[in-house]
Amino acid sequence: MTVPVYLIADPYQGRCRVYTDPKDGEYVRALEVRFGGDIDLTGTTVDLTRKTHDFPRG
């Protein structure tokens, strides 16, 4: 089973990677956001925007 939105937050690199739109076992879309930016997930099953300015850094 593939999840519709896959978010990886990496505190050591200070960025997030978001994978969406799974098709045939792979994600069609990928997005990278540095901590401090917003992750726009509107238009996905989650349908929200997540701020990353308060994410902890390693």
RAGI-V661741 format. One record per residue. N is the residue number from 0. RES is the residue in one letter. SS is DSSP state (alpha for helix, beta for strand, coil for the rest). PHI is phi in radians with two decimals (none if undefined). Layout:
# RAGI-V661741
n=N res=RES ss=SS phi=PHI
n=N res=RES ss=SS phi=PHI
This chain:
# RAGI-V661741
n=0 res=M ss=coil phi=none
n=1 res=T ss=coil phi=-1.85
n=2 res=V ss=coil phi=-1.40
n=3 res=P ss=coil phi=-1.22
n=4 res=V ss=beta phi=-2.36
n=5 res=Y ss=beta phi=-2.11
n=6 res=L ss=beta phi=-2.00
n=7 res=I ss=beta phi=-2.09
n=8 res=A ss=beta phi=-1.85
n=9 res=D ss=beta phi=-1.92
n=10 res=P ss=coil phi=-1.20
n=11 res=Y ss=coil phi=-1.33
n=12 res=Q ss=coil phi=-1.65
n=13 res=G ss=coil phi=1.19
n=14 res=R ss=beta phi=-2.64
n=15 res=C ss=beta phi=-2.06
n=16 res=R ss=beta phi=-2.11
n=17 res=V ss=beta phi=-2.17
n=18 res=Y ss=beta phi=-2.04
n=19 res=T ss=beta phi=-2.41
n=20 res=D ss=beta phi=1.00
n=21 res=P ss=beta phi=-1.17
n=22 res=K ss=beta phi=-2.50
n=23 res=D ss=coil phi=0.93
n=24 res=G ss=coil phi=1.43
n=25 res=E ss=beta phi=-2.29
n=26 res=Y ss=beta phi=-1.61
n=27 res=V ss=beta phi=-1.38
n=28 res=R ss=beta phi=-2.02
n=29 res=A ss=beta phi=-2.37
n=30 res=L ss=beta phi=-2.38
n=31 res=E ss=beta phi=-2.10
n=32 res=V ss=beta phi=-2.28
n=33 res=R ss=beta phi=-1.32
n=34 res=F ss=coil phi=-0.98
n=35 res=G ss=coil phi=1.94
n=36 res=G ss=coil phi=-1.60
n=37 res=D ss=beta phi=-1.83
n=38 res=I ss=beta phi=-1.71
n=39 res=D ss=beta phi=-1.57
n=40 res=L ss=coil phi=-1.92
n=41 res=T ss=coil phi=-1.16
n=42 res=G ss=coil phi=1.54
n=43 res=T ss=coil phi=-1.90
n=44 res=T ss=coil phi=-1.14
n=45 res=V ss=coil phi=-1.34
n=46 res=D ss=coil phi=0.91
n=47 res=L ss=coil phi=-2.68
n=48 res=T ss=beta phi=-2.06
n=49 res=R ss=beta phi=-1.98
n=50 res=K ss=beta phi=-1.40
n=51 res=T ss=coil phi=-2.03
n=52 res=H ss=coil phi=-1.10
n=53 res=D ss=coil phi=-1.78
n=54 res=F ss=coil phi=-1.17
n=55 res=P ss=coil phi=-1.23
n=56 res=R ss=coil phi=-1.91
n=57 res=G ss=coil phi=-1.63
